[in-house]
């Protein structure tokens, strides 16, 4: 396996309507998911509403499960506008709201082990960081459908393990995850830097996070 980036000159898997359903085999993604209590409800609702208003203004239905694909075929300067919502959410997560259970290295290692488990078999694992209340990971070798199934598997298994370890019940992870298709090697390196710098940005001390960087 190797990390591959979206090539608009190559055929996409399917064409759907007037927009290309341009997924290609062996794509690479930057993925984020967070704990259920990582962002205060009122702030999460505010930024969700802001994002939905932006999508509607660009003729994209925010209730469409495929809305990310439709965003990704927009021109770069327009897509850049949407990133401000992602940055706002990232800043909130880095403020370490909630219980931040993943600050416990034993619990964080549950997530790390899950990410490594099928590396080289189902996917190619890139850099990742397990923060006190969220996870960032680069992964390649999948189309978006398989990637989303894999993220669901990671979240389900780690939630069960963490809840058992902490004798808790109920939802551990937020239902929604966020993914960005990596379009180029320069974007890939930018995401790697973001992952590597995330603990310092959040002012975490050694032992309060798990950072893994591929060669």
Secondary structure, DSSP 8 states (H G I E B T S, - for coil): -------TTS--SEEETTEEE---TTEEEEEEEEBTTSS-HHHHHHHHHHHHHHHHHTT--TT-TTHHHHHHTS-HHHHHHHHHHHHHHHHHHHTT-S--GGGSHHHHHHHHHHHHHTBTTTBEEEEEEE-SSEEEEEEEEE-HHHHHHHHHHHHHHHHHHHHHHHT--S--B-S--EEEE--SHHHHHHHHHHHHHHHHHTT--TTSSEEE---
